[in-house]
Amino acid sequence: MGTTLYVCTTCKAGSPVPEGDLPPGAQLHAALTASGAPDVRIVGVECLSACNTGCAVSLTKPGAWSYVYGRLTLDDVPAILEGATKYAATADGIVPWRERPTVFRKQSIARIPPQILDEAAE
């Protein structure tokens, strides 16, 4: 399984979190983990530095484009998992635009090129 969906567990979605409550990012992580997606590892991380964009996730896999998405809520869980599954099925991380869930088309924060390994350094 090479695809990883990172979920910011500290995202507060721009609002204070009452003491004892889980931040919205942790709630999103729990919902995604409970539902799961084939061929996608779901990992909670403390911060994706996308604090001004609500709950954020990142999709990545070796040799492929990576993406950061924001302004996500619990209502987006099915779309996030659909998009992650489609991403996992690609060789290069590029899902055709029209095949992406709406939240992935409209709420993309960043697209990061694949890391190129310098063969001479290996």
C-alpha positions as CSV (number, residue, x, y, z in Angstrom):
1,M,0.0,0.0,0.0
2,G,1.8,3.1,-1.2
3,T,-0.9,5.8,-0.9
4,T,-1.1,7.7,2.4
5,L,-3.9,10.1,3.3
6,Y,-2.5,12.4,6.1
7,V,-5.2,14.1,8.2
8,C,-4.4,17.1,10.4
9,T,-5.8,16.1,13.8
10,T,-5.2,19.5,15.3
11,C,-7.3,21.6,12.8
12,K,-9.8,23.7,14.7
13,A,-11.7,24.8,11.5
14,G,-11.2,28.5,12.6
15,S,-13.1,28.2,15.8
16,P,-12.2,27.7,19.4
17,V,-12.5,24.2,20.7
18,P,-14.1,23.8,24.1
19,E,-12.0,22.0,26.6
20,G,-12.6,18.3,26.5
21,D,-13.9,18.3,22.9
22,L,-12.0,16.8,20.0
23,P,-10.9,19.4,17.4
24,P,-12.7,19.1,14.1
25,G,-9.5,17.7,12.5
26,A,-9.4,14.8,15.1
27,Q,-13.1,14.2,14.4
28,L,-12.4,14.1,10.7
29,H,-9.5,11.7,11.2
30,A,-11.7,9.4,13.3
31,A,-14.5,9.3,10.7
32,L,-12.1,8.6,7.8
33,T,-10.4,5.9,9.8
34,A,-13.7,4.3,10.7
35,S,-14.8,4.2,7.1
36,G,-11.5,3.4,5.5
37,A,-10.6,3.2,1.8
38,P,-9.1,0.3,-0.1
39,D,-5.3,0.7,-0.8
40,V,-5.1,3.9,1.3
41,R,-3.3,4.2,4.6
42,I,-4.9,6.9,6.8
43,V,-2.5,8.6,9.2
44,G,-3.2,11.4,11.7
45,V,-0.6,14.2,11.9
46,E,-0.4,17.1,14.3
47,C,-0.3,19.9,11.8
48,L,-0.3,20.4,8.0
49,S,0.3,24.2,8.4
50,A,-3.0,24.9,6.6
51,C,-4.6,26.6,9.7
52,N,-6.5,29.2,7.8
53,T,-8.3,26.7,5.6
54,G,-10.2,24.6,8.1
55,C,-9.7,20.9,8.2
56,A,-6.9,19.8,5.9
57,V,-5.7,16.5,4.4
58,S,-2.8,15.5,2.2
59,L,-2.6,12.7,-0.3
60,T,0.8,11.3,-1.3
61,K,2.6,8.2,-2.7
62,P,6.1,7.5,-3.9
63,G,6.8,8.8,-7.4
64,A,3.5,10.7,-7.7
65,W,2.1,14.2,-7.4
66,S,1.0,15.0,-3.9
67,Y,-2.0,17.2,-3.0
68,V,-3.2,19.2,0.0
69,Y,-6.9,19.9,0.4
70,G,-8.7,22.2,2.9
71,R,-12.0,23.5,4.1
72,L,-13.1,19.9,4.8
73,T,-15.8,18.8,7.2
74,L,-17.4,15.5,8.3
75,D,-19.9,15.8,5.5
76,D,-17.0,15.4,3.1
77,V,-15.8,12.0,4.4
78,P,-17.4,10.0,1.5
79,A,-15.9,12.4,-1.1
80,I,-12.5,12.3,0.5
81,L,-12.4,8.5,0.5
82,E,-13.7,8.4,-3.1
83,G,-10.9,10.8,-4.1
84,A,-8.3,9.0,-2.2
85,T,-9.3,5.7,-3.8
86,K,-9.1,7.2,-7.3
87,Y,-5.7,8.7,-6.5
88,A,-4.4,5.3,-5.2
89,A,-5.4,3.8,-8.6
90,T,-3.2,6.2,-10.6
91,A,0.4,5.7,-11.4
92,D,1.3,9.4,-11.3
93,G,-1.2,10.7,-8.8
94,I,-3.1,12.6,-11.4
95,V,-6.9,11.8,-11.4
96,P,-8.5,13.4,-14.5
97,W,-10.2,16.7,-13.3
98,R,-13.8,15.7,-14.2
99,E,-13.4,12.4,-12.3
100,R,-12.3,14.1,-9.0
101,P,-14.9,14.6,-6.3
102,T,-16.1,18.3,-6.1
103,V,-14.2,18.9,-2.9
104,F,-11.0,17.9,-4.6
105,R,-11.7,20.1,-7.6
106,K,-12.6,23.2,-5.6
107,Q,-10.7,22.9,-2.3
108,S,-7.2,22.2,-3.4
109,I,-4.6,24.2,-1.5
110,A,-1.4,22.8,-3.2
111,R,-0.2,20.3,-5.8
112,I,3.4,19.2,-5.1
113,P,5.5,17.5,-7.8
114,P,7.0,14.1,-7.3
115,Q,10.3,14.0,-5.6
116,I,13.0,13.2,-8.1
117,L,15.8,11.1,-6.8
118,D,19.3,11.9,-8.0
119,E,20.6,8.6,-9.2
120,A,24.2,9.7,-8.8
121,A,23.5,10.3,-5.1
122,E,22.3,6.7,-4.5
